[in-house]
Amino acid sequence: MSAFTNTMSVASFASKNGITNLEILKNPKTGKIFGASNTGLTFRVSEKLNGKLTMDCQVSWFTPEDGEAGYMIHPRGEGAPVVSALSFAPANAENAI
């Protein structure tokens, strides 16, 4: 089964990795779309993006069922509906058990 892990916003990913420029390119030989950064990282690009980067994009480590794992740029997921939730005030570490 394919898996997406370590998902974060494209802005957070760029900041954490020193990226100042991210482009979507088309390989002239294969016609395939891919992403590249000024730091040399390359990315798979989800077909759902239609070749358009926005600040709503996310980056995940993608592990396909077959093939090589790597980063993928994709639209932010809708997520699952919340069934139940709890909220907590920030805890004081000095009083932790």
SEBA-559940 format. One record per residue: residue number from 1; x negated, y negated, z negated of N, C-alpha, C, O in turn; residue in three letters. Coordinates in Angstrom, 1 decimal. Layout:
! SEBA-559940
   seq      npx      npy      npz     capx     capy     capz      cpx      cpy      cpz      opx      opy      opz   type
   NUM        X        Y        Z        X        Y        Z        X        Y        Z        X        Y        Z    ala
...
//
This chain:
! SEBA-559940
   seq      npx      npy      npz     capx     capy     capz      cpx      cpy      cpz      opx      opy      opz   type
     1     -0.8      1.2      0.0      0.0      0.0      0.0     -0.9     -1.2      0.0     -1.8     -1.3     -0.8    met
     2     -0.6     -2.2      0.8     -1.3     -3.5      0.9     -1.1     -4.2     -0.4      0.0     -4.2     -1.0    ser
     3     -2.1     -5.0     -0.8     -1.9     -5.8     -2.1     -2.5     -7.2     -2.0     -3.5     -7.4     -1.3    ala
     4     -1.8     -8.1     -2.6     -2.2     -9.5     -2.7     -2.6     -9.7     -4.2     -1.8     -9.5     -5.1    phe
     5     -3.8    -10.2     -4.5     -4.2    -10.5     -5.8     -4.9    -11.8     -5.9     -5.3    -12.4     -4.9    thr
     6     -5.1    -12.3     -7.1     -5.8    -13.6     -7.3     -5.3    -14.7     -6.5     -6.0    -15.5     -5.9    asn
     7     -4.0    -14.8     -6.4     -3.3    -15.8     -5.6     -3.4    -17.2     -6.3     -3.1    -17.3     -7.5    thr
     8     -3.7    -18.2     -5.5     -3.7    -19.6     -6.0     -3.4    -20.5     -4.9     -3.5    -20.2     -3.7    met
     9     -3.1    -21.8     -5.3     -2.8    -22.8     -4.2     -4.1    -23.0     -3.4     -5.2    -22.8     -3.8    ser
    10     -3.9    -23.4     -2.2     -5.0    -23.7     -1.3     -5.9    -24.8     -1.9     -7.1    -24.8     -1.7    val
    11     -5.3    -25.8     -2.5     -6.0    -26.9     -3.2     -6.9    -26.4     -4.3     -8.1    -26.7     -4.4    ala
    12     -6.4    -25.5     -5.1     -7.2    -24.9     -6.2     -8.3    -24.1     -5.7     -9.4    -24.1     -6.2    ser
    13     -8.0    -23.2     -4.7     -9.0    -22.4     -4.1    -10.1    -23.2     -3.5    -11.3    -22.9     -3.7    phe
    14     -9.8    -24.3     -2.8    -10.8    -25.2     -2.2    -11.7    -25.8     -3.3    -12.9    -25.8     -3.2    ala
    15    -11.0    -26.3     -4.3    -11.8    -27.0     -5.4    -12.7    -26.0     -6.1    -13.9    -26.3     -6.4    ser
    16    -12.3    -24.8     -6.4    -13.1    -23.8     -7.1    -14.2    -23.3     -6.2    -15.2    -22.8     -6.7    lys
    17    -14.1    -23.4     -4.9    -15.1    -22.9     -4.0    -15.9    -23.9     -3.2    -16.6    -23.6     -2.3    asn
    18    -15.8    -25.2     -3.6    -16.5    -26.3     -3.0    -16.1    -26.5     -1.5    -17.0    -27.0     -0.8    gly
    19    -14.9    -26.2     -1.2    -14.5    -26.4      0.2    -13.9    -27.8      0.4    -13.1    -28.3     -0.4    ile
    20    -14.5    -28.5      1.4    -14.0    -29.8      1.7    -13.3    -29.9      3.1    -12.6    -30.9      3.4    thr
    21    -13.3    -28.8      3.8    -12.7    -28.7      5.1    -12.2    -27.3      5.4    -13.0    -26.3      5.3    asn
    22    -11.0    -27.1      5.8    -10.4    -25.8      6.1     -9.7    -25.9      7.5     -8.9    -26.8      7.7    leu
    23    -10.0    -25.0      8.4     -9.5    -25.1      9.8     -8.9    -23.8     10.1     -9.3    -22.7      9.7    glu
    24     -7.9    -23.8     11.0     -7.4    -22.6     11.6     -7.9    -22.6     13.1     -7.7    -23.6     13.8    ile
    25     -8.5    -21.5     13.4     -9.1    -21.4     14.8     -8.5    -20.3     15.5     -8.0    -19.3     15.0    leu
    26     -8.7    -20.3     16.8     -8.3    -19.2     17.7     -9.5    -18.6     18.4    -10.3    -19.3     19.1    lys
    27     -9.7    -17.3     18.2    -10.9    -16.7     18.8    -10.6    -16.6     20.3     -9.6    -16.1     20.8    asn
    28    -11.5    -17.3     21.1    -11.2    -17.3     22.6    -11.3    -16.0     23.3    -10.7    -15.8     24.4    pro
    29    -12.0    -15.0     22.7    -12.1    -13.7     23.3    -10.9    -12.8     23.0    -10.4    -12.1     23.9    lys
    30    -10.4    -12.8     21.7     -9.3    -11.9     21.3     -8.0    -12.6     21.2     -6.9    -12.0     21.3    thr
    31     -8.0    -14.0     21.2     -6.8    -14.7     21.0     -6.2    -14.7     19.6     -5.2    -15.2     19.3    gly
    32     -6.9    -14.0     18.6     -6.5    -13.9     17.3     -6.8    -15.2     16.5     -7.8    -15.9     16.8    lys
    33     -5.9    -15.6     15.6     -6.0    -16.8     14.7     -6.7    -16.4     13.4     -6.5    -15.3     12.9    ile
    34     -7.6    -17.3     13.0     -8.3    -17.0     11.7     -8.6    -18.4     11.1     -8.6    -19.4     11.7    phe
    35     -8.9    -18.4      9.8     -9.3    -19.6      9.1    -10.8    -19.6      8.8    -11.4    -18.6      8.6    gly
    36    -11.3    -20.8      8.7    -12.7    -21.0      8.4    -12.9    -22.2      7.6    -12.2    -23.2      7.8    ala
    37    -13.9    -22.2      6.7    -14.1    -23.3      5.8    -15.5    -23.9      6.1    -16.4    -23.2      6.8    ser
    38    -15.8    -25.1      5.6    -17.1    -25.7      5.8    -18.2    -24.9      5.0    -19.4    -25.1      5.2    asn
    39    -17.8    -24.1      4.1    -18.8    -23.3      3.3    -19.1    -22.0      3.9    -19.9    -21.2      3.3    thr
    40    -18.5    -21.6      5.0    -18.8    -20.4      5.7    -17.8    -19.3      5.4    -17.9    -18.2      6.0    gly
    41    -16.8    -19.5      4.5    -15.8    -18.5      4.2    -14.9    -18.4      5.4    -14.5    -19.4      6.0    leu
    42    -14.4    -17.2      5.7    -13.4    -17.0      6.7    -12.2    -16.3      6.1    -12.3    -15.7      5.1    thr
    43    -11.0    -16.5      6.7     -9.8    -16.0      6.2     -8.9    -15.4      7.2     -8.9    -15.8      8.4    phe
    44     -8.1    -14.4      6.8     -7.0    -14.0      7.7     -6.0    -15.1      7.5     -6.0    -15.8      6.6    arg
    45     -5.1    -15.2      8.5     -4.0    -16.2      8.5     -2.7    -15.4      8.7     -2.5    -14.7      9.7    val
    46     -1.8    -15.6      7.8     -0.5    -15.0      7.9      0.3    -15.5      9.1      0.2    -16.7      9.4    ser
    47      0.9    -14.6      9.8      1.7    -15.0     11.0      2.8    -15.9     10.6      3.3    -16.7     11.5    glu
    48      3.3    -15.9      9.4      4.4    -16.7      8.9      4.0    -18.2      8.8      4.9    -19.1      8.8    lys
    49      2.7    -18.5      8.9      2.2    -19.9      8.9      2.4    -20.6     10.2      2.5    -21.8     10.3    leu
    50      2.5    -19.8     11.3      2.6    -20.3     12.7      1.5    -21.3     13.0      1.7    -22.3     13.7    asn
    51      0.3    -21.0     12.4     -0.9    -21.8     12.7     -0.9    -23.2     12.1     -1.8    -24.0     12.5    gly
    52     -0.1    -23.4     11.1      0.0    -24.8     10.5     -0.4    -24.7      9.0      0.2    -24.0      8.2    lys
    53     -1.5    -25.4      8.6     -1.9    -25.5      7.2     -1.1    -26.6      6.5     -1.0    -27.7      7.1    leu
    54     -0.7    -26.4      5.3      0.0    -27.4      4.5     -0.5    -27.2      3.1     -1.1    -26.2      2.7    thr
    55     -0.2    -28.2      2.2     -0.6    -28.1      0.8      0.2    -27.1      0.1     -0.1    -26.7     -1.0    met
    56      1.3    -26.6      0.7      2.1    -25.5      0.1      1.5    -24.1      0.3      2.0    -23.1     -0.2    asp
    57      0.4    -24.1      1.2     -0.2    -22.8      1.4     -0.9    -22.2      0.2     -1.2    -23.0     -0.7    cys
    58     -1.0    -20.9      0.2     -1.7    -20.2     -0.9     -2.8    -19.4     -0.3     -2.7    -19.0      0.9    gln
    59     -3.8    -19.0     -1.1     -4.8    -18.1     -0.7     -4.8    -16.9     -1.7     -4.7    -17.1     -2.9    val
    60     -4.9    -15.7     -1.1     -4.9    -14.5     -1.9     -6.1    -13.6     -1.4     -6.4    -13.7     -0.3    ser
    61     -6.6    -12.8     -2.4     -7.5    -11.7     -1.9     -6.5    -10.6     -1.4     -5.7    -10.1     -2.2    trp
    62     -6.7    -10.2     -0.2     -5.8     -9.3      0.5     -6.5     -7.9      0.7     -7.6     -7.9      1.3    phe
    63     -5.9     -6.9      0.2     -6.4     -5.5      0.4     -5.4     -4.7      1.3     -4.4     -4.3      0.7    thr
    64     -5.7     -4.5      2.5     -4.8     -3.8      3.4     -4.9     -2.3      3.1     -5.8     -1.8      2.5    pro
    65     -3.8     -1.6      3.6     -3.9     -0.1      3.5     -5.0      0.5      4.2     -5.7      1.4      3.7    glu
    66     -5.3     -0.1      5.3     -6.5      0.4      6.1     -7.2     -0.9      6.6     -6.6     -1.9      7.0    asp
    67     -8.5     -0.8      6.6     -9.3     -2.0      7.0    -10.0     -2.7      5.9     -9.9     -2.2      4.7    gly
    68    -10.6     -3.7      6.2    -11.5     -4.4      5.2    -10.7     -5.5      4.4     -9.9     -6.2      5.0    glu
    69    -10.9     -5.5      3.1    -10.3     -6.6      2.3    -10.9     -7.9      2.5    -12.1     -8.0      3.0    ala
    70    -10.2     -9.0      2.3    -10.7    -10.3      2.5     -9.6    -11.4      2.1     -8.5    -11.0      1.7    gly
    71    -10.0    -12.6      2.1     -9.0    -13.7      1.8     -8.0    -13.9      2.9     -8.2    -13.7      4.1    tyr
    72     -6.7    -14.2      2.5     -5.7    -14.5      3.4     -5.0    -15.8      3.0     -4.7    -16.0      1.8    met
    73     -4.8    -16.7      4.0     -4.0    -17.9      3.8     -2.6    -17.6      4.2     -2.3    -17.0      5.3    ile
    74     -1.6    -17.9      3.3     -0.2    -17.6      3.6      0.7    -18.6      2.9      0.3    -19.4      2.1    his
    75      2.0    -18.6      3.3      2.9    -19.5      2.7      3.2    -19.1      1.3      3.0    -17.9      0.9    pro
    76      3.5    -20.0      0.4      3.9    -19.7     -0.9      5.1    -18.8     -0.9      6.1    -19.1     -0.2    arg
    77      5.0    -17.7     -1.7      6.1    -16.8     -1.8      7.3    -17.3     -2.5      7.2    -18.2     -3.4    gly
    78      8.4    -16.8     -2.2      9.7    -17.2     -2.9      9.6    -16.6     -4.4     10.2    -17.2     -5.3    glu
    79      9.0    -15.5     -4.6      8.9    -14.9     -5.9     10.2    -14.2     -6.2     11.2    -14.3     -5.5    gly
    80     10.1    -13.5     -7.3     11.3    -12.7     -7.7     12.2    -13.5     -8.6     11.7    -14.5     -9.3    ala
    81     13.5    -13.3     -8.6     14.4    -14.0     -9.5     14.0    -13.7    -11.0     13.7    -12.6    -11.3    pro
    82     14.1    -14.7    -11.8     13.8    -14.6    -13.2     15.0    -13.9    -13.9     16.2    -14.3    -13.7    val
    83     14.8    -12.8    -14.6     15.8    -12.0    -15.3     15.9    -12.5    -16.7     17.0    -12.5    -17.3    val
    84     14.7    -12.7    -17.3     14.6    -13.2    -18.7     13.3    -13.9    -18.9     12.4    -13.6    -18.2    ser
    85     13.3    -14.8    -19.9     12.0    -15.5    -20.1     12.0    -16.0    -21.6     13.0    -16.1    -22.3    ala
    86     10.7    -16.3    -22.0     10.5    -16.9    -23.3      9.5    -18.0    -23.1      8.7    -18.0    -22.2    leu
    87      9.6    -19.1    -23.9      8.7    -20.2    -23.8      8.1    -20.4    -25.2      8.8    -20.2    -26.2    ser
    88      6.8    -20.8    -25.3      6.1    -20.9    -26.6      5.4    -22.3    -26.6      4.9    -22.7    -25.5    phe
    89      5.4    -22.9    -27.7      4.5    -24.1    -27.9      3.1    -23.7    -27.9      2.8    -22.6    -28.3    ala
    90      2.2    -24.6    -27.5      0.8    -24.2    -27.5      0.3    -23.8    -28.9      0.7    -24.5    -29.9    pro
    91     -0.4    -22.8    -29.1     -0.9    -22.3    -30.3     -2.1    -22.9    -30.8     -3.0    -23.3    -29.9    ala
    92     -2.3    -23.1    -32.0     -3.5    -23.6    -32.6     -4.5    -22.5    -32.8     -4.2    -21.6    -33.6    asn
    93     -5.6    -22.4    -32.1     -6.5    -21.3    -32.2     -7.1    -21.1    -33.6     -7.4    -19.9    -34.0    ala
    94     -7.1    -22.1    -34.5     -7.6    -22.0    -35.8     -6.7    -21.1    -36.7     -7.1    -20.4    -37.6    glu
    95     -5.4    -21.1    -36.3     -4.4    -20.4    -37.1     -4.0    -19.1    -36.5     -3.1    -18.4    -37.0    asn
    96     -4.8    -18.6    -35.5     -4.5    -17.4    -34.8     -4.8    -16.2    -35.7     -5.7    -16.3    -36.6    ala
    97     -4.0    -15.1    -35.5     -4.2    -13.9    -36.4     -5.4    -13.2    -35.9     -5.7    -12.1    -36.5    ile
//
